[in-house]
Amino acid sequence: MSLDADRLVRETFIARVEHHRVLESTNDRAKLCAAEETGPLPLLIVADQQTAGRGRGSNRWWTGPGALAFSLLADGRSWSADYSRGPLVSLSAAVAVTQTVGPLLPGLEVGIHWPNDVFAAGRKLAGILVETLAGGRCVVGIGLNLNNTMLDAPAELRALASTVFDLTGTRHDSTPLLIAFLQRLAALLGQLPASPESVGRFADRLCLQRGQTLSIESGGKTIRGECVGIASDGALLLDTPLGRERIVTGVLTAGGSRTRRSAFPA
């Protein structure tokens, strides 16, 4: 289904849209546009096919035919001058994705895996990568398994992720879905300057890891404990033998080995 760029500009806060048939990475393209200062912001970059999508750190995202890969380049100072709220930008995107795709998946559990994933029916559905640039600009990259199928995925990934199409048997037009997502994201980001804790509360209600025993590599150490949710500032809360730990950034591990969630399809 073709992307209606004019409608996206009319109905959302986006100033312009780039639509590419193939890109290595929408985030990398956004960073190049930021460096070249080629036009007004916010800029939405959408790719029908992404050949080298990036996750956190050195991780890579597999993007199958029909997946929706896009990045938003914007001036993050319009959301908040406080860079300690960076985790809340990622969680805002995760909440907006969940609110957008949830109605497409009636009867299925859809929610957030801290710090940057959306899961449906126990499998990964979307991944988010937020990158802060010079001058207060920010890139919010999202990979959503929409009209693709895990039948096309590498064998080792098929049991770890799912797609909206695989879960429903229905293909969806990306234009109205992007409009709904961007409208929800704008509302959430608009709360950050005056009421950042409201985004944290949204994320906490959607947290799927509550009650699970998690291991997090953070600050050069491994922290293991029972997840009790997400704090109002976006930190993950774990109850450990030494007390409650607040984790602002880290890598989720399982059984002593990296789960590398960002390497799963997104």
C-alpha positions in Angstrom: 0.0 0.0 0.0 1.4 3.4 -1.0 2.3 6.0 1.6 0.3 9.3 1.5 2.9 11.8 2.5 0.6 14.8 2.0 -2.0 13.4 4.4 0.7 12.7 7.0 1.7 16.4 6.9 -1.9 17.7 7.0 -3.0 15.5 9.9 0.0 15.4 12.2 2.8 17.7 13.5 5.2 16.5 10.8 6.6 19.3 8.6 7.8 17.0 5.8 8.2 13.3 4.8 10.8 11.3 3.0 9.6 7.9 1.6 12.3 5.5 0.5 11.8 2.2 -1.2 15.1 0.9 0.3 17.4 2.3 3.0 20.1 0.9 5.1 18.8 2.6 8.2 16.1 5.2 8.7 17.9 6.4 11.8 21.2 6.8 9.9 19.3 8.8 7.2 17.8 11.0 9.9 21.2 11.7 11.4 22.6 12.6 7.9 19.7 15.0 7.4 20.4 16.6 10.8 24.0 17.1 9.8 23.1 18.6 6.5 20.2 20.7 7.9 18.3 20.2 4.7 14.9 21.5 5.7 12.3 22.2 8.4 11.6 19.8 11.3 10.0 17.5 12.3 11.0 15.2 9.5 9.6 11.7 9.1 11.6 9.2 7.2 9.9 6.0 6.1 11.5 3.0 4.4 9.6 0.1 2.7 12.7 -2.0 3.1 15.6 -1.5 5.6 18.7 -3.5 5.0 20.8 -2.5 8.0 18.5 -1.5 10.7 20.2 -0.7 14.0 19.3 -1.6 17.6 20.9 -0.6 20.9 24.7 -0.8 20.9 26.0 -3.1 18.2 22.7 -4.9 17.7 21.0 -5.2 14.4 17.3 -5.3 13.5 15.9 -7.7 10.9 13.3 -6.0 8.8 11.1 -8.3 6.7 9.1 -7.3 3.6 6.0 -5.5 4.7 7.5 -4.3 8.0 7.1 -0.6 8.8 10.5 1.1 9.5 10.5 4.8 10.2 12.4 7.5 12.1 11.4 10.9 13.4 13.9 13.7 13.4 12.8 16.6 15.7 14.1 19.3 18.0 13.9 17.6 21.4 14.1 20.9 23.2 10.4 21.4 22.3 9.7 18.3 24.5 12.1 19.0 27.4 15.4 20.8 28.0 16.2 18.2 30.7 18.2 15.4 29.0 17.7 13.2 32.1 14.2 12.6 30.7 15.6 10.8 27.7 14.2 7.4 28.8 10.7 9.0 28.8 11.0 9.8 25.1 11.6 6.2 24.3 8.8 5.1 26.6 6.5 7.7 25.1 7.1 6.1 21.7 6.5 2.6 23.2 3.3 3.7 24.8 2.2 5.3 21.5 2.9 2.2 19.5 1.0 0.1 22.1 -2.0 2.4 22.0 -1.9 2.3 18.2 -1.6 -1.4 17.5 -3.6 -2.6 20.5 -6.9 -2.0 18.9 -5.7 -4.1 15.9 -5.1 -7.1 18.2 -8.3 -7.6 20.1 -8.1 -10.2 22.9 -4.3 -10.2 22.9 -2.0 -8.8 25.5 0.0 -5.9 24.1 2.4 -3.9 26.2 6.0 -2.8 27.0 9.2 -4.6 27.7 11.6 -2.1 29.3 13.5 -0.3 28.0 12.5 -0.1 24.3 10.3 -3.0 23.0 6.6 -3.6 22.4 5.4 -7.2 22.8 2.1 -8.8 21.7 1.0 -12.3 22.7 4.4 -12.9 24.4 6.5 -12.1 21.4 8.3 -9.0 20.2 6.3 -6.8 17.8 8.3 -3.5 17.7 11.6 -2.0 18.7 12.5 1.6 19.4 15.9 3.3 19.2 16.2 6.9 20.4 19.4 8.9 19.7 20.2 12.4 21.0 22.1 14.6 18.6 24.0 17.9 18.9 21.9 21.1 19.2 19.1 19.4 21.1 17.8 17.4 18.1 16.6 13.9 18.6 15.9 10.8 16.4 13.2 8.4 17.4 13.5 5.3 15.3 10.8 2.6 15.3 10.6 -0.8 13.6 7.1 -2.3 13.7 6.3 -5.8 12.4 3.1 -4.9 10.5 2.4 -6.6 7.2 5.5 -8.8 7.2 5.4 -12.5 8.3 7.8 -14.4 10.5 7.8 -17.1 7.8 10.3 -14.9 6.0 12.5 -14.5 9.2 15.7 -16.3 9.9 14.9 -19.6 11.6 16.4 -18.6 15.0 14.0 -15.6 15.2 10.7 -17.2 14.3 9.8 -18.2 17.9 10.8 -14.9 19.4 8.8 -12.3 17.5 5.4 -11.9 15.8 3.7 -9.5 13.3 0.3 -7.9 13.2 -0.3 -9.8 10.0 0.6 -13.2 11.5 -1.6 -12.5 14.6 -4.6 -11.3 12.6 -4.3 -12.5 9.0 -5.1 -8.9 8.0 -2.9 -6.4 6.2 -3.1 -2.7 7.3 -2.5 0.5 5.4 0.5 2.2 6.9 -0.7 5.8 6.4 -3.6 5.8 8.9 -1.5 3.8 11.3 1.3 6.3 11.2 -1.2 9.2 11.6 -2.7 7.5 14.7 0.8 6.8 16.1 2.1 10.4 15.5 -1.0 11.9 17.1 -0.6 9.8 20.2 3.1 10.5 20.3 2.6 14.2 20.1 0.1 14.1 23.0 2.5 12.1 25.2 5.6 14.2 24.3 3.6 17.3 25.0 3.2 16.2 28.6 7.0 16.0 29.2 7.7 19.7 30.0 5.0 20.1 32.7 4.0 16.5 33.7 6.7 14.0 32.8 5.6 11.6 35.5 2.3 11.0 33.6 4.3 9.3 30.8 6.0 7.1 33.4 2.6 6.1 34.8 1.3 5.2 31.3 4.4 3.0 30.8 4.0 1.4 34.2 0.4 0.3 33.5 1.6 -1.3 30.2 4.6 -3.0 31.7 4.6 -6.7 30.9 7.6 -7.6 33.0 6.0 -7.0 36.4 6.5 -10.1 38.6 9.3 -11.5 36.5 12.8 -12.1 37.7 15.1 -10.0 35.5 18.8 -9.5 35.3 20.1 -6.2 34.1 23.7 -5.2 33.2 24.0 -1.6 34.3 27.0 0.5 35.4 29.4 -2.4 35.1 27.5 -4.7 37.3 24.6 -7.2 37.0 21.5 -6.5 39.0 19.0 -9.3 39.5 15.6 -9.0 41.1 11.8 -9.1 40.7 10.4 -6.4 38.5 7.9 -4.3 40.3 7.2 -1.9 37.4 8.4 1.3 35.8 9.0 4.5 37.9 7.5 7.8 37.1 10.8 9.0 35.6 11.1 5.9 33.3 13.5 3.9 35.5 13.0 0.1 35.8 12.2 -1.0 39.4 13.7 -4.3 40.7 13.3 -5.7 44.2 16.6 -7.4 45.0 18.0 -9.1 48.1 19.7 -5.8 48.9 16.5 -3.7 48.5 14.8 -1.9 45.7 17.0 -0.8 42.8 16.2 1.9 40.2 17.8 1.3 36.8 17.8 4.2 34.4 19.8 2.5 31.6 21.0 -1.1 31.1 21.0 -4.2 29.0 18.4 -6.9 29.8 20.0 -10.4 30.3 18.6 -13.8 30.9 20.3 -16.8 32.5 23.6 -14.9 32.4 23.5 -14.4 28.6 22.4 -11.4 26.6 18.9 -11.6 25.3 19.9 -9.0 22.6 16.2 -8.0 22.3 17.0 -5.3 19.8 18.4 -8.0 17.4 15.0 -9.5 17.2 12.7 -8.5 14.3 11.6 -5.0 14.5 
